[in-house]
Amino acid sequence: MNKKDVVELKRRLKKETCTFTRMCGCYVDGERNRVVKLTETFLNLEEEAFYKYLEIAKKILSGTIGNNLLELEFPLEEESAGGRQQFLTALRSSALQNEELLERFYDLIIDQYEYAGNYLILIFHDAYDVMAKTSDNQKLDESEEVYEYLLCAICPVSLSKPALGYRADENRIGPRIRDWVVGAPESGFLFPAFTDRSADLHAVMTYHKNPKEPHTELMEGALGCAAKRTAAEQRLALASIVKHACGGDEEASREVFYEIQQGLSDMADGQPEDDEPESEFVPVTAQDIRDVLAESDIPENAAAKIQSAYHETFEEETPALNHLIDPKAVEAGNKLRQEKELVKKVAVLEQQLEDTRMLAGLHDETKDTPTIKTYDVILRVKPEKASQIKSQILNGQKCLVIPMEENEYAAINGVNTTV
């Protein structure tokens, strides 16, 4: 599914266009006991409840593809008799009218879903008459297919916060009665996937409110699919690789991570423009990471560790370029580089000012004498370096020779020079 497919479905979830036929649910407590079940003809709901449930359904189609929204493929065994895909297909075909299938569905979620607290399982059934479109996206008055699907939302249920309120029955201000409130969904899924405006029975789109800690047990245990890393998890894995390669040094690893982020950002800038960047998968291989590292100032030893760990971590699932880029890290890296450049410029200016003051001092010391001495070369060196300076004749010219070690640097007139 791409962004257009998701938006097309989400736009239908309005009062005037929603066609949900049925909604069922099961409220589960912290001990995994069923508290209450519900079955509703959706379009017959009271207006306030209608909008609240519709808002929950919309959340399952929100967020970024590859981060909050992950499309998973069913393995072949799950498409066989007794598999999860076959079960969901049967549940969809029943239009949520088969109580036995619903009971099995609730048991499947309750047995697999890991949540320390109360939660509500909601499942919606819909049949969308997909209208044909021309090449320029103009709708035709004819149907391409009827896309029948299930939308599941798993919402936390928690006690409202304690507070004071008006007790109308006693006509006084007192502690407000705390209620169990249904929150926004933590997880959910859409089955089957809606790919290129058509049903894809081989795939399911999952939703994760917190992409840093997605419910992998929903992907693997409940749906029977191999879990994927979200974009947030991929970035965290890359940051962990860098930190390990830098020996746990927080400052060093942060600077290296910023360098890599800048390299990935430059790599993205070099890609051809696309009207739908989310639909264009640009893989970032270990070789790509090696090329990025080669363009940076990262030490060779750390770079080799990063490349090796990256290959091992993402060997089975190559990340997309736009998933690895952290805009905040790129911005922070740019600010850090600007700060370093500013520090260098200030150091140069301070050196130039000091040299100017020294020249002025020498002039003041000699202005009352008949002979004024001027100097073409003024040296400022560390005390331990002064004894190493020698005067020699080279090619017929008098020269000052200053021995330099490999790790020593010099500045001439405030300009840094590597010798």
C-alpha positions in Angstrom: 0.0 0.0 0.0 1.2 3.5 -0.7 0.1 6.8 0.7 -2.7 7.3 -1.9 -4.2 4.0 -1.1 -4.3 4.8 2.7 -5.7 8.3 2.1 -8.5 6.9 -0.2 -9.8 4.6 2.5 -9.4 7.2 5.3 -11.3 9.9 3.4 -14.3 7.6 3.4 -14.5 7.5 7.2 -16.9 10.5 7.5 -20.5 10.7 8.6 -21.8 11.1 5.0 -19.5 8.5 3.3 -18.9 5.9 6.0 -20.4 2.5 5.0 -19.4 0.3 8.0 -21.9 -2.5 8.1 -21.1 -3.9 11.5 -18.9 -3.3 14.6 -18.1 -5.9 17.3 -16.0 -5.7 20.3 -14.7 -7.2 23.6 -13.6 -5.4 26.7 -10.7 -7.2 28.5 -9.4 -6.6 32.0 -5.8 -6.7 33.3 -6.2 -10.4 34.1 -7.2 -11.2 30.5 -10.8 -11.8 31.5 -13.6 -10.8 29.2 -15.7 -8.2 30.9 -18.3 -7.4 28.3 -18.9 -7.9 24.5 -20.7 -5.6 22.1 -22.3 -6.0 18.7 -23.6 -3.0 16.8 -25.1 -2.1 13.4 -22.7 0.8 12.9 -25.0 3.2 11.0 -27.6 2.8 13.8 -25.4 4.1 16.5 -26.3 7.3 18.4 -24.5 10.3 16.9 -22.0 10.9 19.7 -21.0 7.2 19.9 -20.9 7.1 16.0 -18.3 9.9 15.9 -16.2 8.4 18.8 -16.0 5.0 17.2 -15.3 6.5 13.8 -12.4 8.5 15.3 -10.9 5.3 16.6 -11.2 3.6 13.2 -9.4 6.6 11.5 -6.4 6.2 13.8 -5.7 2.8 12.4 -5.1 4.5 9.0 -2.9 7.3 10.4 0.8 7.9 10.6 3.7 7.3 8.3 4.0 4.2 6.1 7.0 2.2 7.2 6.9 3.7 10.7 3.4 3.7 12.2 2.0 1.6 9.3 3.8 -1.6 8.4 2.6 -3.9 5.6 3.3 -7.6 6.2 3.0 -10.6 3.9 1.5 -13.9 5.1 3.8 -16.9 4.8 2.5 -19.8 2.7 1.6 -21.9 5.7 -0.7 -19.2 7.0 -2.6 -19.2 3.7 -3.3 -22.9 4.1 -6.2 -24.5 6.0 -6.0 -23.5 9.6 -3.7 -20.6 9.0 -4.2 -17.0 10.2 -4.9 -15.6 6.7 -7.5 -18.3 6.1 -9.1 -17.5 9.4 -9.3 -13.8 8.7 -10.7 -14.4 5.3 -13.5 -16.5 6.8 -14.2 -13.8 9.4 -14.4 -11.2 6.7 -16.7 -13.3 4.6 -19.0 -13.8 7.6 -19.4 -9.9 7.8 -18.9 -10.4 11.6 -22.2 -12.4 11.8 -20.6 -15.7 12.9 -20.4 -15.7 16.7 -18.1 -18.7 16.8 -15.5 -17.0 14.6 -15.7 -13.8 16.7 -15.1 -15.8 19.8 -12.0 -17.4 18.2 -10.8 -13.9 17.1 -11.1 -12.5 20.6 -9.3 -15.5 22.1 -6.5 -15.1 19.5 -5.9 -11.4 20.4 -6.2 -12.0 24.2 -3.8 -15.0 24.1 -1.1 -13.1 22.1 -1.4 -9.4 22.9 0.9 -8.1 25.6 -0.5 -5.2 27.6 -0.4 -4.6 31.3 -3.9 -3.2 31.9 -7.5 -3.1 30.5 -8.1 -2.8 26.8 -10.9 -2.9 24.3 -10.8 -4.9 21.1 -12.9 -3.4 18.3 -13.4 -4.9 14.8 -15.3 -3.2 11.9 -16.6 -4.7 8.7 -17.0 -2.7 5.5 -17.6 -3.2 1.8 -16.2 -0.4 -0.4 -17.5 -0.1 -4.0 -14.2 1.0 -5.7 -15.1 3.3 -8.6 -12.9 3.1 -11.7 -10.7 6.1 -12.5 -9.2 7.4 -15.7 -5.4 7.9 -16.1 -5.8 11.6 -14.9 -7.6 10.4 -11.7 -11.1 11.3 -12.9 -13.8 9.0 -11.4 -16.0 7.0 -13.8 -19.6 5.9 -13.0 -18.7 2.3 -12.9 -17.3 -0.1 -10.3 -14.0 -1.9 -10.6 -14.5 -4.2 -7.6 -16.1 -4.3 -4.1 -13.3 -4.2 -1.6 -14.5 -6.0 1.5 -12.3 -5.6 4.5 -11.9 -5.8 8.3 -10.4 -3.0 10.4 -9.3 -3.9 14.0 -8.4 -1.5 16.7 -7.0 -2.3 20.2 -7.5 0.5 22.6 -6.2 0.9 26.2 -8.9 1.5 28.8 -7.8 3.4 31.9 -9.3 5.2 34.9 -9.9 9.0 34.5 -7.7 11.2 36.6 -8.9 12.1 40.1 -10.3 15.6 40.4 -12.9 17.7 42.1 -16.3 18.3 40.4 -19.8 19.5 40.9 -22.0 16.7 42.5 -25.4 17.6 41.1 -27.2 14.9 43.1 -25.9 16.5 46.4 -25.5 20.1 45.1 -22.0 20.4 46.3 -18.3 20.3 45.1 -16.7 17.0 45.8 -14.5 14.3 44.4 -15.5 13.4 40.8 -16.5 9.9 40.2 -13.7 8.2 38.2 -14.7 6.4 35.0 -13.0 3.8 32.8 -12.1 5.7 29.6 -11.3 4.2 26.2 -8.2 5.8 24.8 -6.7 6.1 21.3 -5.7 2.8 19.7 -2.2 1.4 20.6 -2.3 -1.2 17.8 -4.5 -2.5 15.0 -4.6 -3.8 11.5 -6.4 -3.6 8.1 -7.1 -6.9 6.3 -6.7 -7.4 3.4 -4.3 -4.7 2.3 -5.6 -2.2 -0.2 -2.9 -2.2 -2.9 -3.2 -0.2 -6.1 -6.9 0.3 -5.2 -7.5 -3.5 -5.0 -7.7 -6.2 -2.3 -4.4 -8.0 -1.6 -5.3 -11.1 0.3 -1.6 -12.0 0.7 -0.9 -9.0 2.9 -2.1 -7.1 6.0 -1.4 -3.5 7.1 -0.6 -3.1 10.8 -0.8 0.0 12.9 1.5 1.0 15.8 1.0 4.1 17.8 4.5 4.0 19.3 6.9 3.0 16.5 9.8 2.8 18.9 8.1 0.0 20.8 5.6 -1.7 18.4 3.7 -4.8 19.4 5.6 -7.5 17.5 3.5 -10.1 19.2 0.5 -8.8 17.3 2.4 -9.2 14.0 3.9 -12.6 14.8 1.6 -14.3 17.2 -1.9 -13.0 16.3 -1.4 -12.5 12.5 1.3 -15.1 11.9 3.5 -12.8 9.9 7.3 -12.1 10.2 7.7 -8.9 12.2 9.3 -5.9 10.5 11.3 -3.1 12.1 9.7 0.3 12.1 11.7 3.3 10.8 12.2 4.4 14.4 13.5 1.0 15.3 15.9 1.0 12.4 17.3 4.4 13.4 17.7 3.3 17.0 19.5 0.2 15.8 21.9 2.3 13.7 22.6 4.6 16.7 23.3 1.5 18.8 25.7 0.2 16.2 27.6 3.5 16.2 27.7 3.7 20.0 29.1 0.2 20.2 31.8 1.0 17.6 32.8 4.1 19.5 33.3 2.1 22.7 30.3 3.6 24.4 31.7 7.1 24.3 28.5 9.3 24.2 30.0 12.4 22.7 32.1 10.5 20.1 29.2 8.3 19.1 26.8 11.3 18.8 29.2 13.1 16.4 29.7 10.0 14.3 26.0 9.4 14.1 25.5 13.1 13.0 28.2 12.5 10.3 26.4 9.4 9.0 23.0 11.3 9.1 24.5 14.1 7.0 25.9 11.6 4.5 22.5 9.9 4.2 20.8 13.2 3.8 23.3 14.1 1.0 22.5 10.7 -0.6 18.8 11.5 -0.5 19.4 14.9 -2.1 21.1 13.1 -5.0 18.1 10.9 -5.7 15.7 11.9 -8.6 12.7 13.8 -7.4 9.5 11.7 -7.0 5.9 12.9 -6.5 5.5 10.0 -4.0 8.8 9.6 -2.1 7.2 7.1 0.3 6.4 4.7 -2.6 10.0 4.8 -3.9 12.1 2.2 -2.0 15.8 3.3 -2.0 17.7 0.6 -0.1 20.7 1.5 2.0 23.2 -1.5 1.9 26.3 -2.0 3.9 28.3 -0.8 0.8 26.3 2.4 0.9 27.2 2.9 4.6 30.8 2.2 3.7 30.7 5.0 1.0 29.1 7.4 3.5 31.8 6.6 6.1 34.5 7.1 3.5 33.4 10.7 2.9 33.5 11.5 6.6 36.2 12.1 9.2 35.3 8.9 11.1 38.4 6.8 12.1 39.0 3.7 9.9 38.7 1.3 12.9 35.3 2.6 13.9 34.1 2.8 10.3 35.0 -0.9 9.8 33.1 -1.9 12.9 30.1 0.1 11.9 30.0 -1.4 8.4 30.3 -5.0 9.7 27.7 -4.6 12.4 25.3 -2.9 9.9 25.6 -5.8 7.5 24.9 -8.3 10.3 21.9 -6.3 11.8 20.1 -5.6 8.5 21.2 -8.6 6.5 17.6 -10.0 6.2 15.8 -6.6 5.9 17.6 -3.8 4.1 16.3 -0.4 5.4 14.9 2.3 3.1 16.9 5.5 2.8 14.0 7.7 4.1 13.6 5.4 7.1 17.2 5.9 8.3 17.3 9.6 8.0 16.5 11.5 11.2 15.7 15.1 10.3 16.3 16.2 13.9 19.8 14.6 14.0 20.7 16.2 10.6 19.7 19.6 12.0 21.6 19.0 15.2 24.7 17.9 13.2 24.5 21.1 11.2 24.4 23.2 14.3 27.3 21.3 15.9 29.4 21.9 12.7 28.5 25.6 12.7 29.5 25.9 16.4 32.9 24.2 15.7 33.6 26.5 12.7 32.7 29.5 14.9 35.1 28.3 17.6 37.9 27.9 15.0 37.2 31.4 13.7 37.3 32.9 17.2 40.6 31.1 17.9 42.1 32.6 14.7 40.9 36.0 15.5 42.2 35.8 19.0 45.6 34.7 17.7 45.7 37.5 15.2 44.8 40.0 18.0 47.6 38.6 20.2 50.1 38.9 17.4 49.1 42.5 16.7 49.5 43.4 20.4 52.9 41.8 20.5 54.1 43.9 17.5 52.7 47.0 19.0 54.5 46.2 22.3 57.8 45.8 20.5 57.4 49.1 18.7 56.6 50.9 22.0 59.8 49.5 23.6 62.1 50.9 20.8 60.4 54.2 19.8 62.6 56.4 22.1 65.9 54.9 20.9 67.9 56.2 17.9 67.6 52.8 16.2 64.2 51.2 15.7 64.3 47.4 15.3 61.5 45.7 13.3 60.9 42.0 13.0 59.7 40.2 9.9 59.2 36.9 11.8 57.7 36.5 15.2 57.4 33.0 16.7 55.2 31.9 19.6 56.0 28.3 20.6 55.6 26.1 23.6 58.5 26.4 26.1 59.6 22.8 25.4 59.7 23.6 21.7 62.0 26.7 21.9 65.2 24.7 22.6 64.6 22.7 19.5 64.7 25.6 17.1 68.0 26.0 15.2 69.4 28.5 12.7 70.8 26.9 9.5 72.0 28.0 6.0 69.9 26.2 3.4 70.5 26.9 -0.3 72.6 29.9 0.6 69.8 31.4 2.8 69.6 31.8 6.5 66.7 29.7 7.8 65.0 28.8 11.1 64.5 25.1 11.4 61.7 23.9 13.6 61.4 20.1 14.1 57.8 18.8 14.0 56.3 15.5 15.2 53.6 13.8 13.2 50.9 14.8 15.6 52.0 18.4 15.9 50.5 21.3 14.1 51.5 24.9 13.3 49.6 28.2 12.6 51.1 30.9 10.4 49.5 34.3 10.8 46.6 32.6 12.5 46.0 30.1 9.6 46.2 26.5 10.7 48.8 24.6 8.7 49.6 20.9 8.8 53.3 20.2 8.6 
